[in-house]
Amino acid sequence: MNQELLRIVDSIARDKSIEKEAIFADIEASLLSAARKFYGETDDVTCGIDRMTGDIEVRKNGVLIDYREFGRIAAQTAKQVLIQKIREDEHGSICEEFSERKGQIITGVVARADGPVLSINLGRCEGIMPRSEQIPGETHHVGERIRCLVLEIRDVGTQVKIILSRAHPDFIRRLFELEVPEVQEKIIEIKTLAREAGYRTKIAVSSIDTKVDCVGACVGVRGSRIKNIVDELGGEKIDIVRWNESSQVLITNALKPAEIVEISLNFELNRATVVVNESQLSLAIGKRGQNVRLAARLTGWDIDILTPAEYSKGLDDLEKAMRTIEGVDDKFMDRLVALGVINLLDLDGVGAAPLVKELELPPELVEKALLTARESARKVAEEDAARKAAEEEAARQAAAAAAAESKPVDGVAPEAQDGGSAPDAGETAGEATPAAPTVVGQDASAVPAGQETVQAPEGR
């Protein structure tokens, strides 16, 4: 009984996750190659290994021969064939294992950094994380344990390339599954997700159980669950939005914390016009447009943010142009607004077919309306451009006039030109300067008696 062979086969099978049968077949193929090397190319040689005892039988023309007599060259051939076969089996095993884990989170150790590309040791093999799949601003050092998403498996010749990611939106989805049991158990469903890696993520969730608050469950007690996810992402902000089948409600939720005055949906252009007060405009748009951009991706609508004045001007320009057409009445205007047409450009963008089909309007009237809308839109654009140019010119002239007034005449200080005198250099700073403002939140007891406390403006 060849117990040594059985132990070797068992060890290779465990270490490389290869089936024992495949290893036995590889050994038989290598011995067959050695026999053909020794005897020359022939089909009269067979090789078999007893899977229970490990005994090897090599026969030529049905006669049992001793494979130990093949010689050094044939043995070297058998060795090379066996190594190649086991590598192929391991290659296939790795492909199969990681193909099953595609889209899942895996933990590895940073092995090295090849320029902007990180190599991650995954145990049996290494994965790579390109710069495009890393979170902007994150840095990793060799030996650091790191969690990432198995994004793609590429079979490249004799190598398996495993592409990993921490910037993909599904990485957030899998983190929620790990941290929120209700998401793992499908009680809470992640409907949609929009992410700008390293900056902000918006995620819309819903619950199939009315007793489970989807937003509260994702946040956790005192924010414990969401905090673990945010810490894993290095401080990336996450907005959890309650899903709603109504597009208007969903858009309202997605743009929070901004307060929405009105929403107009244009299904033909897939555009949502959102009206917010002037004080809420910057909050709705977000830093560099990030809030409205993520809300648009989350809801699937193109979102335009307008102030009430801009919204009213668009409607007024539209109504003014349409009223010049015979046959246009209040009912016609109401139908246009109900369709989501709130300005001249919207009317031109929708086109004739939806107006005829959806609003059941006469084709002749629709064609007149479109021609009038195009011409009016051009005039309005020209008027706006002229007004903007006039405002810029007025501002430039005002700035020039202010600069001319403050310019000294013949070296005389501006204060002295009106008969005044410059402050004496000996005056104390305390007499000319008001008390320094205190920071909001400072203990009032720290301010000396009689000294005025000034609240610092917002943003300082």
C-alpha positions in Angstrom: 0.0 0.0 0.0 1.4 3.4 -1.1 0.4 5.4 2.0 2.9 8.2 1.1 1.2 8.9 -2.2 -2.2 9.1 -0.5 -0.9 11.6 2.1 0.7 13.8 -0.6 -2.6 13.8 -2.6 -4.6 14.6 0.5 -2.2 17.5 1.4 -2.3 19.0 -2.1 -6.1 18.8 -2.2 -6.4 20.6 1.1 -3.8 23.3 0.4 -5.0 24.2 -3.1 -8.7 23.3 -2.8 -8.5 20.8 -5.6 -10.5 17.6 -5.9 -8.5 14.4 -5.0 -9.8 12.8 -8.2 -8.3 15.6 -10.3 -4.9 15.1 -8.6 -5.0 11.3 -9.2 -5.8 12.0 -12.9 -2.9 14.4 -13.1 -0.5 11.8 -11.7 -1.7 9.2 -14.1 -1.3 11.7 -17.0 2.3 12.5 -15.9 3.2 8.8 -15.7 1.8 8.2 -19.1 3.9 11.1 -20.5 7.0 9.6 -18.9 6.2 6.2 -20.4 5.8 7.6 -23.8 9.0 9.5 -23.4 10.8 6.3 -22.5 9.2 4.0 -25.1 8.5 6.6 -27.7 5.1 7.7 -29.0 2.8 4.7 -28.6 -0.8 4.0 -27.6 0.0 0.7 -26.0 0.9 2.2 -22.6 -1.8 2.5 -19.9 -1.5 3.9 -16.3 -3.8 3.5 -13.3 -3.7 4.3 -9.6 -5.8 2.6 -7.0 -7.7 5.3 -5.1 -7.8 3.2 -1.9 -4.3 1.8 -1.6 -2.3 4.3 -3.8 -0.7 1.4 -5.8 0.4 2.5 -9.3 0.1 0.1 -12.3 1.7 0.9 -15.6 1.2 -1.6 -18.4 2.5 -1.9 -21.9 0.6 -4.2 -24.2 -1.2 -5.4 -21.1 2.0 -6.4 -19.4 2.8 -4.8 -16.0 6.1 -2.8 -16.1 8.1 -1.0 -13.4 7.8 2.7 -13.9 10.9 3.2 -11.8 13.0 2.1 -14.8 11.9 5.0 -17.0 15.1 6.9 -16.2 15.9 10.5 -15.2 14.7 12.2 -18.4 11.3 10.5 -18.3 11.0 11.3 -14.6 11.7 15.0 -15.3 9.0 14.9 -18.0 6.6 13.4 -15.5 7.4 16.1 -13.0 6.9 19.0 -15.4 3.6 17.6 -16.6 2.4 17.0 -13.1 3.3 20.6 -12.0 1.5 22.1 -15.1 -1.6 20.0 -14.5 -1.8 21.0 -10.8 -1.4 24.6 -11.7 -4.2 24.4 -14.2 -6.4 22.7 -11.6 -5.6 25.4 -9.1 -6.3 28.1 -11.7 -9.7 26.6 -12.3 -10.4 26.3 -8.6 -9.6 29.9 -7.9 -11.8 31.1 -10.8 -14.7 29.0 -9.5 -14.3 30.1 -5.9 -14.1 33.8 -6.6 -16.7 33.7 -9.3 -19.1 32.5 -6.6 -18.0 35.3 -4.3 -18.4 38.1 -6.9 -20.3 41.0 -5.5 -19.5 40.0 -1.9 -17.2 41.7 0.7 -13.9 40.0 1.3 -11.2 40.8 3.8 -7.5 40.8 2.8 -4.2 42.3 3.7 -2.4 45.0 1.8 0.6 43.3 0.3 2.2 46.2 -1.7 1.5 49.3 -3.7 2.4 49.2 -7.4 2.1 52.9 -8.1 -1.6 53.8 -7.7 -2.6 50.2 -7.7 -2.9 48.2 -4.5 -2.2 44.5 -4.3 -4.3 42.7 -1.7 -3.4 39.3 -0.3 -6.5 37.2 -0.2 -4.9 34.0 1.0 -4.8 31.7 -2.0 -4.1 34.5 -4.4 -3.8 38.3 -4.7 -6.3 40.8 -5.9 -5.7 44.2 -7.3 -7.5 47.5 -6.5 -7.0 50.1 -9.2 -7.0 53.8 -8.3 -10.5 54.2 -9.8 -11.9 51.7 -7.3 -10.3 53.3 -4.3 -12.1 55.8 -2.1 -10.6 59.3 -2.8 -8.5 60.5 0.0 -8.0 57.1 1.6 -4.4 55.9 2.2 -3.4 52.3 3.1 -0.2 50.9 4.3 1.4 47.5 3.9 0.1 44.9 6.4 -3.2 46.7 6.9 -6.3 44.6 7.0 -8.8 45.9 4.5 -12.4 45.0 3.5 -13.4 45.4 -0.2 -15.9 44.2 -2.7 -15.1 41.4 -5.2 -15.9 43.4 -8.4 -14.7 41.3 -11.3 -12.9 38.1 -12.2 -10.7 38.1 -15.3 -9.2 34.9 -16.6 -6.0 36.1 -18.4 -4.1 33.2 -19.8 -2.4 31.3 -16.9 -3.4 34.1 -14.4 -6.6 35.0 -12.6 -7.0 38.7 -12.1 -9.4 39.6 -9.2 -10.5 43.2 -9.3 -11.5 44.6 -5.9 -13.3 47.8 -5.1 -14.2 50.1 -2.2 -15.7 52.9 -4.4 -18.5 50.8 -6.0 -22.1 51.5 -4.8 -22.6 47.8 -4.1 -19.9 48.1 -1.4 -22.3 50.3 0.6 -25.1 47.8 0.0 -23.1 44.9 1.3 -22.0 46.9 4.4 -25.6 47.5 5.2 -26.3 43.8 4.9 -23.5 43.1 7.4 -24.5 45.7 9.9 -28.3 45.7 9.7 -29.8 42.2 10.2 -33.2 43.4 8.8 -31.5 44.1 5.5 -29.8 40.7 5.5 -33.1 39.0 6.3 -34.9 41.0 3.5 -37.3 42.7 5.9 -35.8 46.0 4.9 -35.1 46.4 1.2 -32.6 48.8 -0.3 -34.6 50.1 -3.3 -32.0 52.3 -4.9 -28.6 53.9 -4.1 -26.5 56.8 -5.4 -22.9 57.4 -4.3 -20.0 59.7 -4.8 -17.3 57.7 -3.1 -15.5 59.5 -0.3 -18.0 62.4 -0.2 -21.7 61.4 0.1 -24.2 58.5 -0.4 -28.0 58.6 -0.6 -29.8 55.4 -0.1 -33.6 54.8 -0.3 -35.0 52.0 1.9 -38.4 50.5 2.5 -39.8 47.9 4.9 -42.2 45.0 4.1 -43.1 44.9 7.8 -45.2 47.9 9.0 -43.9 47.4 12.5 -40.3 47.9 11.4 -39.1 51.5 10.8 -36.8 51.1 7.9 -34.8 54.4 8.5 -34.6 53.8 12.3 -33.4 50.2 11.9 -30.6 51.3 9.5 -29.5 54.1 11.8 -29.5 51.9 14.9 -29.8 52.8 18.6 -28.0 56.2 19.0 -26.7 55.8 15.4 -24.6 52.7 16.3 -25.2 50.9 13.0 -24.7 53.8 10.7 -21.6 54.9 12.7 -19.9 51.5 12.0 -20.5 51.9 8.2 -19.4 55.6 8.2 -16.2 54.6 10.1 -15.5 51.9 7.6 -15.8 54.5 4.8 -13.5 57.0 6.5 -16.2 59.5 7.4 -18.3 59.5 4.1 -21.7 61.0 4.8 -24.7 58.8 4.3 -28.3 60.0 3.8 -31.0 57.4 4.5 -34.2 58.2 2.6 -37.6 56.6 3.0 -38.7 55.1 -0.3 -42.1 56.0 -1.7 -43.9 54.9 -4.9 -44.9 58.5 -5.6 -42.2 60.3 -7.5 -43.1 63.6 -5.9 -42.8 62.3 -2.3 -39.6 60.4 -3.2 -38.0 63.6 -4.7 -39.0 65.6 -1.6 -37.4 63.0 0.7 -34.3 62.8 -1.5 -33.7 66.5 -1.3 -34.0 66.8 2.4 -33.1 68.7 4.6 -34.1 71.3 2.1 -37.8 72.3 2.3 -39.7 72.0 -1.0 -42.5 74.5 -2.0 -43.7 72.8 -5.1 -42.8 70.0 -7.6 -43.8 69.8 -11.2 -43.2 66.5 -13.1 -42.7 66.4 -16.9 -43.0 62.7 -17.8 -42.2 63.3 -21.5 -38.8 64.9 -20.7 -38.4 62.9 -17.4 -37.7 66.2 -15.7 -38.8 67.3 -12.2 -38.9 71.0 -11.6 -38.5 71.7 -7.9 -39.4 75.1 -6.4 -37.7 76.1 -3.2 -37.5 79.4 -1.3 -34.4 81.6 -1.8 -33.2 80.7 1.7 -33.3 77.0 0.9 -31.7 77.2 -2.6 -28.1 76.5 -1.6 -29.2 73.7 0.8 -31.2 72.0 -2.0 -28.4 72.3 -4.5 -25.7 71.3 -2.1 -21.9 71.8 -2.2 -20.9 71.9 -5.9 -24.4 70.6 -6.8 -23.8 67.3 -4.9 -27.1 67.1 -3.2 -29.3 67.6 -6.2 -27.0 65.5 -8.4 -27.3 62.5 -6.0 -31.0 63.0 -5.6 -31.4 62.9 -9.4 -29.5 59.6 -9.6 -31.4 58.2 -6.6 -34.9 59.0 -8.1 -34.1 58.6 -11.8 -35.4 62.1 -12.6 -33.6 65.1 -14.0 -34.1 67.7 -11.3 -34.1 71.4 -11.9 -34.1 73.7 -8.8 -35.8 77.0 -9.1 -36.8 79.9 -6.8 -40.5 81.0 -6.8 -39.6 84.1 -8.8 -37.9 82.0 -11.5 -40.7 79.5 -11.6 -43.3 82.3 -11.9 -41.3 84.1 -14.7 -41.2 80.9 -16.7 -45.0 80.5 -16.4 -45.6 84.1 -17.2 -43.4 84.1 -20.3 -45.2 80.9 -21.5 -48.7 82.3 -20.9 -47.8 85.6 -22.5 -46.6 83.9 -25.6 -49.5 81.4 -25.8 -52.1 84.2 -25.4 -51.1 85.6 -28.7 -52.5 82.5 -30.4 -56.2 82.4 -31.3 -57.9 79.5 -29.6 -55.7 79.4 -26.5 -57.7 79.7 -23.3 -57.3 79.0 -19.6 -58.1 75.3 -20.2 -55.3 75.0 -22.7 -52.9 76.6 -20.2 -54.0 74.3 -17.4 -53.4 71.3 -19.6 -49.9 72.4 -20.4 -49.0 72.9 -16.8 -50.6 69.5 -15.8 -48.3 67.9 -18.4 -45.3 69.5 -16.7 -44.7 72.2 -19.3 -43.8 75.3 -17.2 -41.7 77.4 -19.6 -41.1 78.0 -23.3 -38.2 75.6 -23.5 -40.3 72.7 -22.0 -43.0 73.2 -24.7 -40.4 73.1 -27.5 -38.7 70.0 -25.9 -41.9 68.0 -25.5 -42.8 68.4 -29.2 -46.1 67.9 -31.1 -46.9 64.3 -30.6 -47.5 64.2 -26.8 -49.5 67.4 -27.0 -51.8 66.0 -29.7 -52.1 62.6 -28.1 -52.1 63.3 -24.3 -54.0 66.6 -24.4 -56.2 65.9 -27.4 -55.4 69.2 -29.0 -55.8 70.1 -32.7 -52.6 69.5 -34.6 -52.9 73.0 -36.2 -53.1 74.7 -32.8 -50.1 72.6 -31.5 -47.9 73.6 -34.5 -48.8 77.3 -33.9 -47.9 76.9 -30.2 -44.6 75.3 -31.0 -43.6 78.0 -33.5 -44.6 80.7 -31.1 -42.7 79.1 -28.3 -39.5 78.8 -30.3 -39.7 82.5 -31.4 -40.6 83.7 -27.9 -37.8 81.6 -26.3 -35.3 83.2 -28.6 -36.5 86.7 -27.8 -36.5 86.0 -24.0 -33.0 84.7 -24.2 -31.8 87.8 -26.1 -33.6 90.1 -23.5 -32.0 88.2 -20.6 -28.6 88.4 -22.2 -29.0 92.1 -22.8 -30.2 92.7 -19.2 -27.3 90.7 -17.8 -24.8 92.6 -19.9 -26.3 96.0 -18.8 -26.1 94.9 -15.1 -22.5 93.9 -15.5 -21.7 97.2 -17.2 -23.4 99.2 -14.5 -21.5 97.2 -11.8 -18.2 97.9 -13.6 -18.9 101.6 -13.8 -20.0 101.8 -10.2 -16.7 100.0 -9.2 -14.7 102.4 -11.3 -16.5 105.4 -9.8 -15.9 104.1 -6.3 -12.2 103.6 -7.0 -11.9 107.1 -8.5 -13.5 108.7 -5.4 -11.1 106.9 -3.0 -8.0 107.8 -5.0 -5.8 110.4 -3.2 -5.3 113.8 -4.9 -1.7 115.1 -5.1 -0.7 112.8 -2.3 -3.3 114.2 0.1 -5.1 111.5 2.2 -8.9 111.1 1.5 -9.6 112.1 5.1 -7.8 115.4 4.7 -9.5 116.4 1.5 -12.8 117.1 3.4 -11.0 119.0 6.1 -10.7 116.1 8.4 -7.5 114.7 9.8 -6.1 111.2 10.0 -6.2 109.6 13.4 -3.2 110.4 15.6 -0.8 107.6 15.7 -0.8 107.8 19.5 -4.4 106.8 19.8 -4.9 103.5 21.6 -6.4 100.6 19.7 -8.9 100.2 22.5 -10.3 103.7 21.8 -10.7 103.1 18.0 -11.7 99.4 17.9 -14.8 97.8 19.3 -14.6 94.9 21.7 -13.7 91.6 19.9 -16.7 89.3 19.3 -17.0 86.1 21.3 -17.4 82.7 19.7 -21.0 81.2 19.7 -21.3 78.8 22.6 -18.7 80.6 24.8 -19.6 80.7 28.5 -21.2 84.1 29.2 -19.4 84.2 32.6 -16.1 84.5 30.8 -17.0 88.0 29.4 -16.0 90.9 31.7 -18.8 92.9 33.2 -19.9 95.8 31.0 -18.3 94.4 27.9 -20.7 93.9 24.9 -20.9 90.4 23.5 -21.2 90.1 19.6 -22.2 86.9 18.1 -20.0 85.7 15.3 -21.7 85.7 11.8 -22.5 82.3 10.4 -19.8 80.6 8.3 -16.9 82.1 10.3 
